[in-house]
Amino acid sequence: METFQTEKNSTGEGPVAEAIERRTAKLPSDLFLWTALGSIAGSLVLALTGKQKLANFVGQWAPTFLILGLYNKIVKVAGHDRADSRRLDA
């Protein structure tokens, strides 16, 4: 069976992905939920004031924020950093 040797500082991810994951891991997960709800509320206000195109644009941000929140949660719970630290400890 082949074993993989990795350096202590190497995570197997590119430098951009590592930087993004390090910074987003510090953000609370509910921040993304509140941001999505804020975009929905903003969209509603814009729609009620007659700015339908802008309301649609702002309303479409909600799924993006929710997906980013999901990514954030996955990285925190089962991200590459957890798997790599287990591999290094073995």
Secondary structure as UniProt FT lines:
FT   TURN            8..9
FT   HELIX           15..24
FT   TURN            25..26
FT   HELIX           30..48
FT   TURN            49..50
FT   HELIX           52..59
FT   HELIX           61..78
FT   HELIX           80..89
//
